[in-house]
Amino acid sequence: MNLLRQCRVLPSRRHACFLSRNLSVSVTYEGEDFTREERYNDEFASRNVVQASDFIEILQLCARNRDVMEAKSCHGKIIRLDFRRDVTLSNVLINSYSKCGFVELARKVFDGMLERSLVSWNTMIGLYTRNKMEVEALDMFLEMRNEGVEFSEFTISSVLSACGANCDALECKQLHCFSLKACLDTHVYVGTALLDLYAKCGMIEESVRVFEFMQDRSSVTWSSMVAGYVQNKGYEEALLLYRRGQRLSLEQNQFTLSSVICACSNLAALIEGKQMHAVMHKSGYACNVFVASSAVDMYAKCGSLRESYVIFSEVVGEKKNIELWNTIISGFAKHARPKEVMILFEKMQQGGMQPNEVTFSSLLSVCAHTGLVEEGRRIFKFMRSKYGVSPNVVHYSCMVDVLGRAGLLSEAYELIKSIPFDPTASIWGSLLASCRVYKNLELAEVAAKELFRLEPENAGNHVLLSNIYAANNHWEDIVKSRKLLRDSEVKKVRGKSWIEIKDKVHVFSVGESGHPRIREICLKLDGLVTELKKFGYKPSVEHELHDVEERKKEELLMQHSEKLALVFGLMCLPEGSSFRIMKNLRICVDCHEFMKAASMATRRLIIVRDVNRFHHFSDGHCSCGEFW
């Protein structure tokens, strides 16, 4: 009754006293005030006084408020009054326990039912699916089929959702055939669950096929398809689908907005990201913590750290969850801002938030990218001793990075050998990258051998090893490395950079020739190189792998995509404005030196986001402090 009084919901007068034996009740009914005291005795426990419909309304209220104690009280009275034969009442009781998170109690009610309806089975399957008990959900469905119970679209959609957790492509296709046979594949619930399952299994083409075949689509269908594209790195397709939905007056929801903003962040599409920020405010989702987290991440990945922090600050303190804190900490870490990262880490704990694995990954990452070796060691140690977080593969990879970037290659290798599980490609990759910086050929070959075994399709590992051979003037080994790369038929990713000029994105590739102003760009680049040499710039030809004359090497270095993007920015952007250049690969040593000199010669802030992190070039210096 406390629950009813707090919620101000009492559906009928006879509810005044039926949960407790001795209870004084004061109730208001549509403007009529009265007080009534009753003693609940055995004579009151008559079916003529208390009906099953009364219990249904109370249990629905319990489910809505997650009040398991009141639900148990109802359950006791249901048993005492022998209402267990009422199928509808039992279904509502199962649902109430389900919403309160008591799976075992819900199953006991289900097992005790003398008669079950389709709703009974659907409720249990849905309960298992929501609680991530996928095996139990599938077993329940098989039991249902064995008993010959007819199923509905809700049954199939719940079972499909259960299969999504395991990403089992075979089960996905079997259930698709099953839904086709039952003529349920075009139903909105089944179709949405199907396309979501295909997307989770990495079968995006099948997901699109289901989406296009559907006659009716809900807002959930659209958001699932957009999210599916994002999960499978189809970021441009996700934006195009969202625009298509807007033309059809698609209803906005937090899931669609989060997915679209995530697509913008991965494309570093600041223009579209700002437009989505406006949509957030217009649709009333600006304070939604999930949408806000996506926006914080988007601005950070687009190089607008100030806007990222503003959105983070706009979220009310008690609404800030661990994901939002981790997002802003990760954003500052990517921009090599260790001071701000540590301050945010302390504020997070002061707000009562416990750090998790993701938090420590960002802390160790910023230590690696700023050369804070001792701080990294301290964090790696107390994350287990103080916070009870066991290091996982990401933490070990970051710690190897911390030691390797500082030149402590032997210590990093010893750490790898002490890892309690098999080292992954990311761990060996961290060591190989550090070997390139410090020209450690011996350990580089050890790391590369492991990487070739773990990632035979990754051409970047072959290129990195070739760079190390070149730095040590081992030209014969470079030839062997290239031959190995050709024989493996692994395709090297072509370097690309892009820059936004007047609300338009301009993309440049290595050796670009298709841009309409490429001749003008090359002439401007030649003049800029001459100017930069006055500021101490010297082409780093030792990192150019081709065994050709030095002059030819310089020409090849000038064809790098980020240099072309920078020059085009100088030609088009106003005097004194800053640059934001995005690159799909790691920035090379020569381009890094080029950007430092350019920032000094042009007196501009140049921000370059490569595949690993951000570089802020200003007055001849980089924010990475040469730890990159």
N, C-alpha and C positions, 0 to 999 in steps of 0.2 A: 504494500500500500504506500510505502514511502516513495517508491518509484512512480506510482500513479499520481501522487500528490505533487511531486516535483515536475512531472511532465504535464500536469493539469489535463489529463485524459482519463475519463471514466465513461465508457460507452453506455452504461445503463445503471439504474439505481440498485439493482440487485448485486452489483459488483462491490457495494459499499463495504462488505466484510465477508471475504471468502478465502483469503489466503492465510490469515492468522486466526488463532483460537480466541484470543482476547485482544480486541482492537477497537479503539475509539476513532470514529471517522467524522471528518467535517468536509462536506462536498458542496460544490456550487454547480447547479444545472441550469444553463441558459437564463441566468438572472435570478433564479430561485435559490435562496439560501436556507439551509436547515442543517441541524446537527442531530445525528442518530447514533445511539450506543446499542450494540448488540453483543450477545454472548454466542460464540460459535459452538454449538453442542451437537450431539449425535443426531438429533432430530432434524437439524438444519442441513445435514449432509444428504438431502434427498434429491433425486434427479429432477423432481418437479420444481425445485428451487434453483438449482445450478444446472445450466445447460452447456453442451459442448461448445456452442458458439461463444459463450463467455470466455472459455479457456483459449479459444482461437485468437480472440482480440487481445487478450493479455499476453499470450506467447508472441504474437507479432510485435507487440510493444517491447517485450524482452529482447527479441532479436534485433530490433532497431537500436536499442540502447545497450546491447551487449551485456545484459544483466543475467548471469547464469544462476544466481541464487534464487531469483524470482522464478526462473524457468524450472528449476528443480522443485520449488514449492508447488508449482502447477502440476509438474509430473507426478508428485506424490499424491495430490488430490485426484488426478486422473486415474491412478491405479486404485485408489480407495473407492472412487465412485464407479469403477469398472467401465470407463469410457475407452478402454484400449481397443475395442472393436471398431471404433470410429476411424476410418482410414484417413479422412481429411485432417482430423485432429492429430493423428500420429505423424502425418507429413509435416504439419506446422511445427510439431515438437522437434522433429528431426532438423528442420530448417533453423529453429531457434538455437539448438545446441551447435549446429554448424556455424552460425554467425557468431556465436560466443567462443568458437575455437575448440569445442570439446568433441573431437571426432569419435572417440571410443563410446561416449554416451549416445551419440547419434546412431552409431552402428548397433548398439544394444537395443535401442528402440526399434530399429529396422528389423533386426533378427527376431524380435518378439512379436512382430505384426502377424496376425492370423491371416490377413488379406492385404495384398499390396496392389497399388495402382501404378500406372505409368509414371505419375508424379513422384511416387516413392523411389523408384529406380533412378529417375533423372536427378532427384535431389541428392541422392547418395553419390552418384557419379560426379555431379558438379561439386559436391563437398570434397571429394578426394582430389579432384583437379585443382581446386582453389588452394588446397593445402599441400600442393606439390607431391601428392602421393599417386604418381601416374600409374604405377604397377597395379595398385589396388583399384584404380578407376577402370583400367582395362580388364582386370579380372572380374569386376562387377558387371561390366558390359557382356563379357563372355557368359557369365552366370545367367544374366538376363536373357541372352539368346538361347541358351540351353533349356531354359524354362518355357521358351516359346512366347515370351512377352513381346507385344508389338512395340516398336520404337518410334520416335518422332524426330523432327529436325533438331530439337534441343538435345536429344540423346547424342546424335551424331556430332553436333558442334562441340559438346563437352568432351567426347572421346577424341576428337581431332585436336583439341587443346591439350589433352593429356599426352598425345603423341608428340606434340611440338617440343616438349621438354627434352626428349631423347634425340630429336632431329633424325628420326629413322625414315629414310626415303622410301624403303620398301613398304613399311606400314602406311605411310602417307598415300602411296599409290593404291594399295589395297583398299583403304577406306574411301578413296576417291571413287574407285570402281563400285564399292558397296553403295555409296550415295547415288551414283548414276543408276544402278540397278533399282534402287528404291525411289527413283525420280525425285530426289531431294537436293540434287547438286545446284539447282538454280535458286534455292531458298536463300534468303539473305544471311541467316545465321550460319548455315552450312557453308555457303560460298565464302563468307568472310573467314571462317575458321580454316577452310581449305587453303585459301591464298596465303593466310598467315603461316600455316604449317609448311607450305612449299617454300616460302621465303626463308623461314628458319632453317630449312634443310639446304639452303643455297641454290634452290631450283627456281630462280627468279622468272625464267621464261614461262614455266608452267603456272607460276603465280599470276603473271600478267594475263595468261590465257584464261584462267578462271575468272579474273576480274572483268575482262572484256566480255565474257560470255554471260555474265550475270545481268538479268533484266532489271532487278531492283537493287539499289545500293544505299546503305545507310551511311551516316557520318563515320561510324566505326569501320565500315568497309573501306572508305577512302583513307582514313588515318592508318589502317593496317597496311594498305598498299603503299602509301608514302613511306611508312616505317620499314616495309620490306625492301624498298629500293635503297634506303639509307643503310640497312643492315648488310646489303650486298654491294655497297660502295657505288651505287648508281645515283650519285648526288644530283647530277643535272637532270636525270629522269624524274627524280623526286620533286624538283622545283617545277618542272614542266607539268607534272600531274597535278600539283597543287594549284597552279594557274588555271589549269583546265577545270578543276573543281570550283575555283572562284567564279568562273564564268557561269557556272551552274548554281551559284549562290550557296555553295557548300557551307554547312554549319561549322563554325570554328569550335574546336575543343583543345584541351591541353595536350593531348597526344599528337594531334596533327601539327600544332604549332611547335612543339618540342622537336619533332622529327624534321620539319622544314628548316628550323633554325640550326639544327645539327648538320644538315646538308650544307647550309651556308658557311658554317664554320670549317667544314672539311674542304670546301672549295676556296676558302679565304675570300668569299664573295661579300665584301663589306657593304656594297650598295644594296644588294638584296637583303642582307642582314639588318641594315637600318630600316628597310621597308617592313620587315617582319617585326622589328621592335615597335614600330608605329601600330602595326596590327595588334600586337600584344595589348597596348594601352586601349585601343579602340574597342577591342572585344572583352576587356575587363580581366585579362589574365596576367597583367603586369606583376601582381603580387603572388601569383601561383608559384610555389617553390620549384616545381619541376620545370616550368617554362622559364622562370628566372635563371635557373641553373644552366639551361641551354644558351640563354642570351649572354650570361657571364662568360661561358666558354667560347661562344662565337666571337665576342669582341676581343677577348684575349688572344685567340688564334689569328685574328685579323690585325693584330698589332695595336689595338686601341685599349690599352690597359686601364686608362683613366675611366672610360665609359664602362668597362667591365666592373670596376670597383664601385662605381656609382649605382649600378643596378643591384649589386650585392648589398650595398648599404640601404637601399630602399626597402628590402625585405625586412619585415618586423622581426625583432630578435628571437622571439619564441618560435617563429616559423622556420628559422634557419636550421635545416637538417644537416646531417653529416655529408651528404652528397654536395650540397651547396658550398659548405666550408672547403671540402676537398677540391671543388672546381676552382674557387678563387685562389687557393694555395697553389694549385697546379699551374694556374695562369701566371702568377708571379714567378714561379720556379722556371717556367719556359723562357721567361724574359730575363733570367739570371739576376733576380732581385732577392738575395738571401736575407737581408735585413727585414724586408717586408714579410717574407715567408715565415721567419721565426716569430715576428710580432703577431701575425695571424694565428700561428700555431698556439701561442700563449693565450690569445683572446678566445680561441675556440674552447680551450680547456676551462677558462674562467667562466664561460657560458654553460658549463656542465656537459660539454660534448666530449665523448671519449674517442680518441684517434683510432683509426683502423689501418688495414694494410695499405690502402690507397694513400692515406695521409703520409705514411713513412716513405712510400715510393717517391713522392714529391720532395720530401725533405732531403732524401739521399741524392736525388737527381740534381737539386740546386747546389748541393755540396760538390758534386762531380763537376758541374759546369762552372764553378767559381773557385775551384782549388782548395776548398775547405776540408782538408784531409782529416785533421783531428776531430773536427765537428762531426764529420761523417762517421768516423769510428765510434764516437760517443753515442750518436743516434742509433747506429746499428747494434750497439751493445744494450742500451736501455730500452729499446723497443720490446725486447723479450723480458728483461729483468724487471722493468718498471710497469710496463703496460700489458705484458702477457701476450704479445703478438709475435708469433713464430715467423722468422724470415722465410719468404717464398722465393720463387725463381726471379721475380722482378727485383726484390731487395738485394739478392746476391749479384744480379747483373749490374745494379746501380753501384754496389760496393766495389765490384771489380773495376767499374768505370772510375770511381773515386780514386782508387789506388793507381790505376793505369794512366789516367790523365796527369797525375802528379809524378809520373816516371817510376813509380814503385812496381815495376812489371813482375819482378820475382815474387814479391809479396802477393800480388794479384793472382799469379799462377798457383801459388801455394793455397790461397783461399779457394780457388776453383777445385783443387784436388781434395779439399776438406769438406766440400759440399755433400750433405747426406743423401743426395739424389743425383741422377745423371745430369750433368750440365747441359743446358739447352743452347740453341743457336744464338740467342741474344747474349748469353754469357760469353761464349767464345768470340762473338762479334765485337763485344766491348774490348776484349783483350787484343784482337787483331787491329782494331782502330788505334789503340794506344801504341801498338808496335810500329805502326806507320809513322806516328809522330816522333818516336824515339829511335827509329831505324833498327829495331831489334829483329833481325832476320830469323834467328833461331826460334824464338817463341812464336813469331809470325807464321812460320811453316807448321808448327804444332797446331796453332789455332785454325789455320786455313784447312789443314787436313780434316779436322773434326767438322768444320763448316761444310766442306765438300760432301762429307758423308750425311750430315743432317739436312742440308739444303742444296741438293744437287741442281735445283732449277734456278738458284739465285746467282745471277751474273755479277752482282755487286761484290761478292766475295773474291771472285777471280780478278776483278779490276783493282780491288784494294791490295791484294797480294802483288799484283803487277806494279802498283805504285811503290810498294816497299822495295821490290827488286830494282826499280828505276832509281830510287833514292840511294841505293847502294851500288849503282852502276853494274848490276847483274843483267846485262842485256840478253845473254843467252837464256837465262831463266825466264825473262819476259816473253821470249819467243815460245818457249815451252808452255808457259801459262796461257798465252793466247791460243796456241794450238789445242790445248786442253779445253778451252772455252768453246772453240769452233766445233771440236769433235762432240762435245756434250750437247750441241744444238740449243744451248741456252741463249735467249735473246737479251741483249743489253738494253736497259731502259734508256730511252733518249732523253737527254736533259732539256727541260723546258722551264721558262720563267714567264711570269705575267705581271702586268702593272695596270692599274685602273687610271684612265685619263678621261675626265669629263663624262663620267657615268658610263664609260665603255671599257671593257677589258681587252687589252692587247697582249697576245701570246707570242713569245719568241722561242725558237728552237736553236740548238747548236748549229752554227753555219747557216743561219736563217737566210732565205732568199725570196720568200713569198710575200713579205710585208711590202705594201705599196711605197713606203718611204725608206726602203732598206739601203739604197745608195747614199741617200742623205745621211742616214744613221751611221754608215761606215765611215764617211768623210768626217763627220763630227767626232767619231770615236778616235780616228787617227790624230786629230788635233788635240783631243783630251789626253791621250796617252803621252804626247809630247809635253803637255802642260804638267801632267802628274809626275813626270820624271824629275821636274824641278823641285818637287816636294818629297823626293826620295824614293819614288816608286820604281821598282825594277822587276820586270817579268820573271816569275819563278819557273824558268824553263826546266829545272831539274825534276819537276813533277809532271812534265809532258812526256807521255810514254812512247811516242813515235821516235824511232831511231833515225832522225833526220837532222839537218843543219839547225843551228841555234836560231837563225833568222826565221826559218820555216816554223819552228816551235812557237816563236813569238806570234806569228800570224795565226796559228791554230788556237792559241790561248785567247786572242782577241775575238774569236768567234763564239765564245761562251755566252750562253743565253742571258745571264744576269747583267753582263756588261752592255749588251744591246738594249735591254730593258731600261737600264739606268740612263743611257744616252738619249733614248727616246723620251724619257721623263724630263731630262734637261731641256730638250727641244720644245716640250709642250706645256710643262707646268710653270706657274708664275715664279718669279724671282723670290728666293727665300723660303719657298714651300718645301715641306718634307716629302720623302719618297717611301712608298711601301711596295716592296718587290717580293713576290712569292716564287719559290722554286720547288720542284718535285724531287730533287736529289740534294745530297749534302753539298754545301758550297765548297769549292776547291781552295787550296792555299793561295793561288795567284789571285783569284777573284776577291778573296778576303783582304789581301793586301791592297788590291785595286780600290775596293770600297773605302778602306781607311784613308787612303790618299785623296780620293774623290771628296770625301766629307770635309777634309781640310781645305782642299783647293776651292770647292764651291761654297763652303760654309753652310752646308745643309745637313739636316738629320736624315740619314739613310737607314731604313729598317728593312732587313732581309729576313724572311722566314724560310728556312730550308726544311728538310724532312725531319730534322731532330729538334730544332730550337729557333729562337729569335736572336738576331744580331743587330744591335743598335750602334751604328757608326756615327761618331761625332768628333770633330776636331782632331782627326787622325787616330782615334782610339775606338775600340770595340767593347761593348758591354760584357763580352764573354771573357775578357782578360786573357785571351789566347788559350783558354781551356775549352776547346771545341773539337 
